[in-house]
Amino acid sequence: MSLHPDERIDQLQAAGVKIIQSKEVFAFSLDAVLLADFAVVKKHSRVVDLAAGNGAVGLFVASRTDNQVTMIELQQRLADMAKRSVDLNHFTNVDVHQLDLKDTTTVVPKDSVDVVTCNPPYFKLDPGHVTNPNDHLALARHELTTTFQIVAQTASDLLKYQGKAFFVHRPDRLAELLQTLVEAKLAPKRIRFIHPKADREANMVLIEAVKAGKPDGIRIMPPIVVYDTQGQYTPEVARALYGNEADRG
């Protein structure tokens, strides 16, 4: 497996997955791990991961299904990293396409997918907003080439009736996110806030939405707290990262 000079191979122990990373280009963070853990992927689920980056979320859920997992990523370098990580893990049910996510239905038929996951760019490009000088990181973090409206509509187009979409995003945009999902015929059903510590405000939110779902019935799940008072991962987060002790032998 060839690596670029700035690349390394990391492992998500809970999923038993190795992934090619680069701090110069992109490295997955806890939001991807928690999104993959939050997503309900069943044995035969057809899955699409939008804005896949270096493939973290798609790779983390790939072993849960015997169906196809398709990853869509605009940036050539990141898509290449994802493809090499697929090969590294010998996944035969995962394909990667370098593509603008709004064009996903050119490679995946409409109304054919059970699960869509997406860890989209979090920040709007407001006038005067300073983006990261690293183009790879700027595209991953800021809505330079897509918007949540496009993400939501693409997910809706891909999903079967009653298919599910799973997102991780910023709580300060929650009202807009929920309205955008409803407009795309995706009914929000589960919301879970992520707090860095128990006494800190949430800095991430997980959202599950169902295509053509009933408009009522939103459930606010117990929060995820990342660190305890000693600065250690809480048991739930440790499990998402490292799996159960029994699984690790």
N, C-alpha and C positions, 0 to 999 in steps of 0.2 A: 504494500500500500504506500504510494508516494505521498509525501507531505511537503508543503511549501516551507521555506525556512521559518516563517512566523507561526506555523501551525503546531498544534499538539493534539494528542488523543486523550480525552477525558471519558469517564464512565459514570453513568447514572446507575448506581448499584441496585436500586429498587426495580428498575426495568431490565437490568442485565444488559444494558445497551452501551456501546462505545460510540463516541461522537467526535468528529474532527472540529476543533475550535481554533479561533485566532483572536487575540485581544486587539489586533490591528484592524480586523474586519468586523467580527461579530462573535460573541460568545453568549450562549443561552444563560438566562438567570432564573431565579426562583419562580418568577411568574409563569414561565413555560412549564416547569415541573408541576406547579399547582393546577394549571389549566389541564394538563394531561391527566392528572389525578382526579379532577372534577368531572371530566368528560365521561359520559356513560357509553362505552364501546362494548358491544356484545359480540358473541362468538362469530356471527356472520355479518357484522356491520360493514357496509361500504362507507369508507371514510375519505373526506377531502380536508386537507389542512391548507388554509389560505395564508398568504404572507409567511411562508414557512421558514424563512431565514436559513440557518444552516441545518434545518430539518429536525430540531429537537422534539417538538410536540408529536409530529408524525412518527418519528422513530420510537418515542416512548409508548405510543399506543399500538404500534404495529403487531406486537406479539399477542394482543388480546383478540384479534380477529383473524379468521382464515380468508377473509375477503380482501379486496384491493384497497390499499391506502395510497392516495395520490397527494403529492405535495406540490404546491404552486408557489414559485418564488421569482420575483422580477429580476433580481440582481444575478448576473452571470456567475460571479465568484461564489456567492452563497449557494446558488443552485448546484454548482460543481462540488462544493464541500458536502452538501447534502447527498448527492449521488455517490460520492466516495464513501460516505458513512453508511449508506445503504449496502454497498458492496462489502464494507468492513464487517457488517453484522450478518451478512449472508441472507438478507431478507429478499425473498422471491416475490412477495406480494406488495412491494412498495415501488412506485414510480415517481419521478421528479420531472417537472416541466418548468423551464425558464420562460415565464409568461407573466404579463400583466394580469392580475387576478380578475379583472372585469371581463377577460377573455376566456375564463376557465371553461365555459360551456362549449368552447371549440374542441376541447379534449375530453371533457366529461359531459355526458348527456344531461339535459335538464331533467328534473324530477326523478333522478336515479340514485340519490345518495341518502344514506341513513343518518350519517353524522357529519357535520361540518365543525371544525375547530378553527379558531383564529386568535392569534396574539398580534393585533394590528398596531400600526403607529399610534401613539397615545396623544400626540400634541398637534393641535391645529397650527397652521402657518399664518399667524396673525401679522398685520403690518408692523414692521420694526422688530419682529421676533428673530432672535439670533439662533441659528441652527448650528449643529456640530460641524466643525470644519472638515471632519472625516465624512466623505460622501456616503460611505457604506452605513455608518452609524446614523447620519442625518436621515437617510431614507428609511431606516428601521424605526426611528423614533418620531419622525414628523410626517404629517400628511402632505408630502411633496407630490406623490404620484397617485394617491388614492385617498378616499375619505371613508368614514364609518358608514355613510349612506351607501356607498358603492359596495363595501364589504357586506352589509346587511342584505342588499338586494341580490348580490351574487350568491350568498348563502341560501336565500329563499328560492332562487332559480334552480339551484342544484338539488335541494332537498325534496324527497318524496313527501306526500301528504303525511303529516304527523312526524316527519323527521325532525331531528334535534340539532340545534346549533349551540356551540359553547364558546364564550368569549372571556378574555381577561382585559380589563381596561382601568381607567382612572375614575375614582368615585366622584371627583368634581365635575364630571361630564355625565353623571348617571341619568339625570332628567332627560337630557338630549338623546342619550343612548336608547333609553326605553321608548321614547317617542319614535325614534328612527326605526327601531325593530318593529313596532306596531304598524308603522306605515309600509314596511316591507312584508307584512302579513306573517310576522314572526311574533308569537305571543310570549312575552317573558313569563317564566314559570318558577325559576329558582334564582335567588340572589344570595351571594355569600361574600361578606367583606373580609379583607385581609389586613390585619394590623401588625406593624412591626413589633410592638409590645402591647401588653394588655391595657396600659394607661395612655396609649398613643392613638391618634386618629387613624382611621383606615387609609392606606395609600394604594390599595388595589381592590378591585371588585370582580368577582366571577359571576357570569350571567348565563343561564340556560334559557333558551327560547325554543318554542315548538311551532313548526310551520302549520298554519291554519288552526292553531290551538284556540281554545275558548279564551276570551279576553280577561276573565277573572282567574283567581286562584294563584296569585303570586305568593311564593313562600320565601320568607327571609330565614335563611339557615343560620345555625350557630356560627359565630365568627371564627376565622383562623387566626391564631396568634403565632407569630413566627418565632420570637425569642422569649424565654422566661426571664425572671428577674436576675438570673446569673449570667445572662447573655448566651445561653445555650439554646439550641433548637428545641422547641416543644415536641412532645412525643408524636403528634400528628405530622408535623413537618419533617421530623427525622424519618418517620416511616415512608413518607413520599420520596425522600431523597435516598434512603439507604435500605428500605424494605424492613421486614420483620427480622429480628435476631435469628429466629429459627430458619428463615430463608437463606440467611448468610452462612449458616453452619457454625 
